[in-house]
Amino acid sequence: MKNIKTLILSALLISSTGVFAQKTTSDSKQLRKVENPQRLSVQPVSKVQTPERLAALETKKMSKELGLNSVQVSQIIPLNEVFQKDLATIKTSKMMNTAKVEANKRIAETRLSKFKEILTSEQFTKYTGK
């Protein structure tokens, strides 16, 4: 009788160990999902990407890659600023994702048509990659 009790008790211990071991594994996975503490910190003002800053960076890149002259640069800067502000507005809006995608397409097409008026045919071809 004592042997049967010992056998049943040892079988319960072995099976319960497996259950606890599985639970501990999932708990450790949850612990690893902690956010990166650096991501939660506030960025310095110089690192914040405002629409104006993004437009300036994009214009600088376009100028370098396409060889824009000063007149073209002065015409493209306001277009890029408007484009970046519109993108920021859409991003923070409460529109559904499909509506956001459509709005982004419309803005990009408008911008592209204005670029076509400003850039030479070679520059435009290089810009669009066609």
C-alpha positions in Angstrom: 0.0 0.0 0.0 2.9 2.3 0.9 4.5 1.6 -2.5 1.3 2.5 -4.4 1.1 5.8 -2.6 4.7 6.6 -3.3 4.3 5.6 -7.0 1.2 7.9 -7.4 2.9 10.8 -5.5 6.0 10.5 -7.7 3.9 10.4 -10.9 2.1 13.5 -9.8 5.3 15.3 -9.0 6.8 14.4 -12.4 3.7 15.6 -14.3 3.4 18.8 -12.3 7.0 19.7 -12.9 6.4 19.7 -16.7 3.4 22.0 -16.3 5.4 24.5 -14.1 8.4 24.3 -16.5 6.2 25.3 -19.4 4.6 28.1 -17.5 8.0 29.5 -16.5 9.1 29.5 -20.1 6.2 31.6 -21.3 6.8 34.0 -18.3 10.4 34.4 -19.3 9.3 35.2 -22.9 7.0 37.9 -21.6 9.8 39.4 -19.6 12.0 39.6 -22.7 9.3 41.7 -24.5 10.1 44.8 -22.4 10.4 47.9 -24.5 13.7 49.5 -25.2 14.1 52.2 -22.5 15.9 54.5 -25.0 12.9 54.4 -27.2 10.7 55.8 -24.4 12.9 58.8 -23.9 12.2 62.2 -25.4 14.4 63.1 -28.4 16.3 66.3 -28.3 14.8 69.1 -30.3 17.6 68.9 -32.9 16.7 65.3 -33.7 13.0 65.9 -34.1 12.0 65.6 -37.8 9.7 68.5 -38.5 8.1 68.8 -42.0 10.4 71.8 -42.7 13.5 69.8 -41.7 12.5 66.8 -43.8 11.8 69.1 -46.8 15.2 70.7 -46.5 16.9 67.3 -46.3 15.0 66.0 -49.2 15.8 69.2 -51.3 19.5 68.9 -50.4 19.5 65.2 -51.5 17.7 66.1 -54.8 20.1 68.9 -55.5 23.1 66.7 -55.0 21.7 63.7 -57.0 20.0 65.7 -59.8 22.4 68.7 -60.1 19.7 71.3 -59.5 20.5 74.9 -60.2 19.6 77.7 -57.7 16.4 78.6 -59.4 15.2 75.0 -59.3 16.1 74.7 -55.7 14.2 77.8 -54.8 11.1 76.4 -56.6 11.4 72.9 -55.1 11.9 73.9 -51.5 8.3 75.2 -51.0 6.9 72.1 -52.9 8.7 69.8 -50.6 7.6 71.7 -47.5 4.0 71.5 -48.6 4.4 67.8 -49.4 5.9 67.0 -46.0 3.3 69.1 -44.1 0.5 67.3 -46.0 2.0 63.9 -45.2 2.3 64.8 -41.5 -1.4 65.9 -41.5 -2.5 62.7 -43.1 -0.4 60.6 -40.7 -2.0 62.2 -37.6 -5.5 62.2 -39.1 -8.1 59.7 -38.0 -8.8 58.5 -41.5 -8.9 54.8 -42.2 -5.7 53.4 -43.7 -7.1 52.9 -47.2 -8.2 56.6 -47.2 -4.7 57.6 -46.0 -3.1 55.6 -48.8 -5.3 57.2 -51.4 -4.6 60.7 -50.0 -0.9 60.0 -50.1 -1.1 58.9 -53.7 -2.9 62.1 -54.7 -0.4 64.3 -52.9 2.5 62.4 -54.5 1.0 62.6 -58.0 0.4 66.4 -57.6 4.0 66.9 -56.4 5.3 64.8 -59.3 3.4 66.8 -61.9 4.9 70.1 -60.4 8.4 68.6 -60.4 7.9 67.8 -64.1 7.4 71.5 -64.8 10.5 72.5 -62.9 13.0 69.8 -63.7 14.6 69.1 -67.1 13.6 66.0 -68.9 16.9 64.3 -67.9 16.5 65.3 -64.3 12.9 64.2 -64.2 13.8 60.8 -65.7 16.6 60.3 -63.2 14.3 61.4 -60.3 11.5 59.0 -61.3 13.9 56.2 -62.3 12.2 55.6 -65.6 
